[in-house]
Amino acid sequence: YIYIYIYIIIIIVIIMLSPDIPDITQTYSKRSDSITVEFRNVSGATSYILRAENDAGFFSETVVQNSPGTVQNLSSYTDYKLSVMSVNSGGRSQPSYLVSAKTVVLGPELHSVSPSNDTIEVSWVPVDHAVLYTLCIIMVGSNDILKFNTSQTNMTFNNLQSGATYSIKATAWDASGIPGDDVTIYQITRPPTPVGVQVFLDPMRLMGNGLAVTWQLVKGADLYYAWSSTGQNCSAATELMCIISPVICSQKHLVNVTAENKAGPSNPSDSQALVTYPCSPESVNMTEHAVENCSVTWTPVAWADYYLTYIKRDDGAEILCNTTSTTCYFSCPCSSNFLISVFANNQNGPSPPGLTLNYTTVPCCPESVSLALISVDTLEITWSAVKGAELYETRAETGTGTVHCSDTMPLCVLSDLTCNSLYSVVIRPCSEISGCNYSCSAHTQETAPCMPEVLSLTQVNSSSIHVLWSAANRYANYTAVATGNAGTLSCRSSNTSCDITSLPCGATYQVSVYATNAMGRSLPSYSVALETGPCCPASLNVEQVTQAMSRVTWSSSVGAQSFIASLTSSRGQARCHTMDMHCLMGCITCGTNYSVSLEAISSTGHKSECSYYGFSSSACCPANVRLYRTVNSTLRIYWRASGQHYNYSADIYGSRNNYTCSPALGYNFCNISDIQCGDLYTVVVAPVTSSGPKVAFCPKRLYSGEIYTDH
C-alpha cells in the first residue's frame, strides 16, 4: 500500500499549490462562431483556460490572459457549456461551475444586382433559425439611411439615384429576438441613359473613313458604347466621342449609345439615323437596240436620289443625261467609240467615281466578201476589214446545223462542212463591248459532193468485177478506180454501179469510188480490197510411179499459195492439197483414163479452176505368173491377163543368160527354148504400151531351173 499513500500525498500537494477557482459572471455571443465569457480574476493566476463543450461531443480549451475571454471556431446557433480554470506555476485550478450559452445565427450571404439605373435587388439564401431580417441602405457620401425589416429572402430598393454607390447592411434575427452577424456589401446602380447623342460623317475624311458619334457625360459611367444597326460599334472611357469605322457607301446607320459600369449598361439612347453617300453604280452596260439607237443601263443603287450619266464620243461630242431611273437613251452612230461614266447622288453627295465604260458600237457589215471552196469540206471566206471591228464571227448554216468561227482577221476557214450541202454564210463584225452586227446579209455556197461508200464487189467473170456503191449526192458523176500491183483500171457511171474489166489473174487491187460535180471532186470512198483468182500453171505433167501411184508436177502460178490436184475417173478420184508444185497420188487404178484438173488457191482463199489433157494409167500387171518345164529344155511362161487386151512381154534373167519372149495379142503364155537347168531365174511379165515401152513396175518372181513341172 505504500504506492497508494504516495499518490494521495502528491494530489494533496498539488491542490495546496494550485490557484483558486474563478467564477463566471456573464456569457454572451455577438458572432455566430464565438462566445465571450466574463469571469472574476483570482490572485496568483498567470492565465486562464476557457473550456467549451456540448452534447454532440465537442470539446475545446482556449487560453486567455484576463477576463473577458472569447472562445472561437464554434458552430452557429449551438448550445455550449462553458467553464473557466485559473493557471499558475503550480498547475490548473479545478473548473468553475458550468454555465450554458448559445451562439447567434449566421449573417445572410447577400447577392445584389442593379437591373435598372434606379433600382437595386438584393437576395440571399435563408439563414437557419432566422425568423426576421433587417436591411439598411445608405448612399455613399449621404446621411440618409433607409431601414427595412422582412421575413422574405429578397428585397428591391427603388427610386435610387443613377450611377451612385450604395452600402447595404443585413442582420438575421432568431426567434428569441437576438440578432446574428452583421453583413455589409456595396452596390452601384447603372448609369443614366446618355443624352445629346449626335452622328455625322467627316466630309474631309480628317478622322478617316468613319462615322463620328458624340454624347454628353453621365454620372457613374465607366465606359460608353456606341453601336450601329450594321453590327459595327465603338467605345470610349472618358472621351465624348468614338469613331465607327469603316463605313461604306449606300448604308443606313441607326446609332444608339449606352453608358456602362460594373452594374451593367444603361438603357440605350434614342436612335440617331444617318445615310452615307451612295455607292458607284454597278453593271453599267451599253445596248444597241437598232442602228443609232442605244441605251446605258445600270443596277439601282441603295439610297440614291438621282443619277448623272456622262457620255463622251470619240469625235469630241458630249452628252449629259440626268435621270431618276436606271436607263439613259441616246443616239449612237455605228463604229463610234464612247466613254461612259455614271454617278449616283443623294443629300450627302455623289458616289465615288466608278469604272468608266469604254464602248464601241457595232461595226458596219463587211464588203468585198469572197467565198472559195479550198477542199471537199473546207470553205475559205475573205472580206475587207471593217472599222471598229475587234472580232469577226462567221456562221455557215444549213437546214441541219451551223458551223462558225471567230477571228480578229478578215479571213475565216470553215472546215468539217457537210458535203453536197448549200450553206448560207453570214459575216458578223463584233466588238468585245458592244457585241456583233446581226443585220449583215447572207452569201450562199455549195460544198463538194459526198464521199461514196462501196457496198459490194461482185465477180462477173475471171477478168471483170461489178462495183456497187451508195451516195447521198443530189447531182454527181462517179468514177470507180482499182489500183494495184498490175496498174490502175477504172469505170465511170452517173448511177451507183459500173463494171471494171480487163482484170489480170493473180493480181490485188484497192477499189474506191469518188464523185464529181460542178463544185469539185469528193473524197474517195474507203478502199475495198479486190483480189483476182491466181493464174493457172502453164504446164502440168502426170507420171505413173507404181501401178497404183502417180506423180503430178506443174509449173509456177502467179498469185497462188497452194494447189489441189485431182485425177478423176469413173472408177474413183485421187486428190492432193499442197503448197509445192508437185505431189504424189495413190489409189490409182491401172488401165484407166483420168481427167486431170488443178485448183490454184491464193493466200486469201481465192480459187482458179485449171483443166488439162486427160491421163491414162498404165495397163495392169498380169497375175498368177507360172513357169512350166516342157520337153527339149523348153520353158513355158504362163500368166493370167488383167482383163483387157494388151501385148505382153516376158523377160527371164539368169546368172548366165537372159531371155525374152513376146506372144501375139490375146495370148497369155509364151515359150523359151534352150533353157539351162540348174540356174535361178528372175521372171518379169509386163504389158507393153501402145507407144512401145513396157510397164516397168510389174513384180519380179524368182524360180529355180531344177524344178520340173509338167504342163
GIRA-V860412 format. One record per helix or strand. SS is the DSSP state (2 for helix, 1 for strand). FROM is the first residue (numbers start at 1). TO is the last residue. If there is no record, write none. Layout:
ss->[SS/SS]
from->[FROM/FROM]
to->[TO/TO]
This chain:
ss->[2/1/1/1/1/1/1/1/1/1/1/1/1/1/1/1/1/1/1/1/1/1/1/1/1/1/1/1/1/1/1/1/1/1/1/1/1/1/1/1/1/1/1/1/1/1/1/1/1/1/1/1/1/1/1/1/1/1/1/1/1/1/1]
from->[2/24/34/47/59/69/79/91/99/110/119/132/145/154/165/179/198/210/223/233/241/252/264/272/285/293/306/318/327/337/349/357/370/378/391/402/411/422/435/443/453/464/477/487/497/508/520/528/540/549/562/572/582/593/607/623/635/647/658/669/680/694/700]
to->[17/31/39/53/64/71/88/92/102/116/124/139/150/157/173/188/201/214/228/236/245/261/265/275/290/297/313/323/330/346/350/360/375/382/397/407/414/431/436/446/461/470/484/493/500/517/521/531/546/554/569/578/585/601/616/629/640/654/661/672/688/694/704]
